[in-house]
Amino acid sequence: MNKKKIIVAITGASGSIYAKLLLDNLLKLSDQIEKVGVVMSDNAKEVWRFELGNEEYDNYPFTFYPKMDFNAPFASGSAKFDTMIIIPCSMGTLGRIAHGISNDLISRAADVVLKERRKLIAVVRDTPFSLIHINNMKTVTEAGGIICPASPSFYSLPKSIEEVAQTVVSRVIDLAGLNMDSYRWNEE
Ligand SMILES: Cc1cc2nc3c(=O)[nH]c(=O)nc-3n(C[C@H](O)[C@H](O)[C@H](O)COP(=O)(O)O)c2cc1C
């Protein structure tokens, strides 16, 4: 199996727990992964501090890139990253991607992933959605991206906030083509 090169972008939507769980899961899947590059927006750091009460994003052994670093490898298609996961994805970032406004590393990397016809997974978070949000989701979908809403499921009977949030992250892991044990409906 080819090991994957993955970009994780964390933006300032509510739901830092999704980003934390994804990074935790990727650590456990290191045998399937060649490289993880992470980029956070300023608001992503602020929301993480507010919602999780720490700055533990600094502790992960992945390569972190400043949000305006256009020298990051995945700012160019030549670096051949397979998959980009934006988790959580704010409506602002979604809108910039939908309209090709590549004015930071997150929107540029998404632009590259779409133009190279690679996999973009946007874990969008807001509620309710305006028509602008819905149209932007449609545009990104038509361009080949996958909109994976941060909508947890409950049929696995989760017992904690982490287990609820993991229902979303498990779907993201599946979409990224990584293999991980997780709850499967009606499987033994
Ligand atoms: C605590 C907090 C929660 C937020 N939740 C959301 C959200 O769920 N969805 C969203 O689109 N924006 C949310 N925002 C607003 C975004 O952080 C803001 O629009 C920001 O400009 C997004 O920029 P970014 O995509 O570069 O992080 C939230 C802001 C704060 C401070």
PDBQT file of the ligand as one rigid body, heavy atoms in Angstrom, charges set to zero:
ROOT
HETATM    1  C1  LIG A 201     -15.537  30.440  19.689  1.00  0.00    +0.000 C 
HETATM    2  C2  LIG A 201     -15.751  30.667  18.219  1.00  0.00    +0.000 A 
HETATM    3  C3  LIG A 201     -16.530  29.765  17.508  1.00  0.00    +0.000 A 
HETATM    4  C4  LIG A 201     -16.751  29.932  16.144  1.00  0.00    +0.000 A 
HETATM    5  N1  LIG A 201     -17.499  29.011  15.474  1.00  0.00    +0.000 NA
HETATM    6  C5  LIG A 201     -17.644  29.110  14.139  1.00  0.00    +0.000 A 
HETATM    7  C6  LIG A 201     -18.326  28.077  13.417  1.00  0.00    +0.000 A 
HETATM    8  O1  LIG A 201     -18.799  27.085  13.976  1.00  0.00    +0.000 OA
HETATM    9  N2  LIG A 201     -18.391  28.194  12.071  1.00  0.00    +0.000 N 
HETATM   10  C7  LIG A 201     -17.837  29.256  11.392  1.00  0.00    +0.000 A 
HETATM   11  O2  LIG A 201     -17.928  29.284  10.166  1.00  0.00    +0.000 OA
HETATM   12  N3  LIG A 201     -17.196  30.256  12.063  1.00  0.00    +0.000 NA
HETATM   13  C8  LIG A 201     -17.082  30.202  13.401  1.00  0.00    +0.000 A 
HETATM   14  N4  LIG A 201     -16.407  31.187  14.094  1.00  0.00    +0.000 N 
HETATM   15  C9  LIG A 201     -15.942  32.368  13.354  1.00  0.00    +0.000 C 
HETATM   16  C10 LIG A 201     -14.637  32.136  12.618  1.00  0.00    +0.000 C 
HETATM   17  O3  LIG A 201     -13.589  31.851  13.550  1.00  0.00    +0.000 OA
HETATM   18  C11 LIG A 201     -14.299  33.393  11.789  1.00  0.00    +0.000 C 
HETATM   19  O4  LIG A 201     -15.257  33.574  10.767  1.00  0.00    +0.000 OA
HETATM   20  C12 LIG A 201     -12.917  33.378  11.193  1.00  0.00    +0.000 C 
HETATM   21  O5  LIG A 201     -12.710  34.553  10.428  1.00  0.00    +0.000 OA
HETATM   22  C13 LIG A 201     -12.694  32.190  10.313  1.00  0.00    +0.000 C 
HETATM   23  O6  LIG A 201     -11.402  32.314   9.754  1.00  0.00    +0.000 OA
HETATM   24  P1  LIG A 201     -10.536  31.047   9.416  1.00  0.00    +0.000 P 
HETATM   25  O7  LIG A 201     -11.344  30.200   8.513  1.00  0.00    +0.000 OA
HETATM   26  O8  LIG A 201      -9.331  31.613   8.735  1.00  0.00    +0.000 OA
HETATM   27  O9  LIG A 201     -10.191  30.385  10.713  1.00  0.00    +0.000 OA
HETATM   28  C14 LIG A 201     -16.185  31.047  15.465  1.00  0.00    +0.000 A 
HETATM   29  C15 LIG A 201     -15.405  31.962  16.195  1.00  0.00    +0.000 A 
HETATM   30  C16 LIG A 201     -15.196  31.773  17.541  1.00  0.00    +0.000 A 
HETATM   31  C17 LIG A 201     -14.336  32.774  18.305  1.00  0.00    +0.000 C 
ENDROOT
TORSDOF 0
